[in-house]
């Protein structure tokens, strides 16, 4: 890319993984920035530990204070993508 160019980077996860962040801890995806210096950015992924199916009848959907719906199962909290958040 030439200096002064607007760059768009998109991290695409392989099956079974999800995007976490870029190596500089930025979490925007896609990421758009103006190139003004030499930079190396690496996408970081992690294995997807979400719920694919459940035989438990103890699954709760809950709207929490930040307006996001979470899935609560067996004392563990997942976001709607199935990623464990707590």
FENDAJO-V107046 format. One record per residue. N is the residue number from 1. SS is DSSP state (H for helix, E for strand, C for the rest). PSI is psi as a letter, one per 30 degrees, with the letter a starting at -180 (999 if undefined). OMEGA is omega in whole degrees, 0 to 359 (999 if undefined). Layout:
BEGIN
n: [N | N]
ss: [SS | SS]
psi: [PSI | PSI]
omega: [OMEGA | OMEGA]
END
This chain:
BEGIN
n: [1 | 2 | 3 | 4 | 5 | 6 | 7 | 8 | 9 | 10 | 11 | 12 | 13 | 14 | 15 | 16 | 17 | 18 | 19 | 20 | 21 | 22 | 23 | 24 | 25 | 26 | 27 | 28 | 29 | 30 | 31 | 32 | 33 | 34 | 35 | 36 | 37 | 38 | 39 | 40 | 41 | 42 | 43 | 44 | 45 | 46 | 47 | 48 | 49 | 50 | 51 | 52 | 53 | 54 | 55 | 56 | 57 | 58 | 59 | 60 | 61 | 62 | 63 | 64 | 65 | 66 | 67 | 68 | 69 | 70 | 71 | 72 | 73 | 74 | 75 | 76 | 77 | 78 | 79 | 80 | 81 | 82 | 83 | 84 | 85 | 86]
ss: [C | C | C | C | C | E | E | E | E | C | C | C | C | C | C | C | E | E | E | E | E | E | C | C | C | C | C | C | C | C | E | E | E | E | C | C | C | C | C | C | C | C | E | E | E | E | E | C | C | C | C | C | C | C | C | C | C | C | E | E | E | E | E | C | C | C | C | C | E | E | E | E | E | C | C | E | E | E | C | C | C | C | C | E | C | C]
psi: [k | k | k | f | k | k | k | k | k | k | k | j | k | l | k | f | l | l | k | e | l | l | f | g | g | k | g | k | j | l | k | k | l | k | j | f | l | k | k | k | k | k | k | k | l | l | k | j | h | l | j | e | l | k | f | k | f | i | k | k | k | k | j | l | f | g | g | k | k | l | k | k | k | h | g | k | k | k | l | f | f | g | k | k | f | 999]
omega: [177 | 176 | 181 | 180 | 172 | 185 | 174 | 176 | 177 | 177 | 180 | 184 | 171 | 180 | 179 | 180 | 173 | 180 | 178 | 182 | 171 | 184 | 177 | 176 | 174 | 184 | 179 | 178 | 8 | 181 | 181 | 179 | 177 | 182 | 181 | 178 | 175 | 183 | 173 | 181 | 180 | 176 | 178 | 181 | 171 | 180 | 182 | 181 | 186 | 179 | 177 | 174 | 180 | 174 | 180 | 175 | 182 | 176 | 183 | 171 | 184 | 174 | 183 | 188 | 184 | 177 | 181 | 178 | 178 | 175 | 178 | 182 | 178 | 178 | 179 | 183 | 180 | 172 | 185 | 174 | 181 | 180 | 179 | 181 | 178 | 999]
END
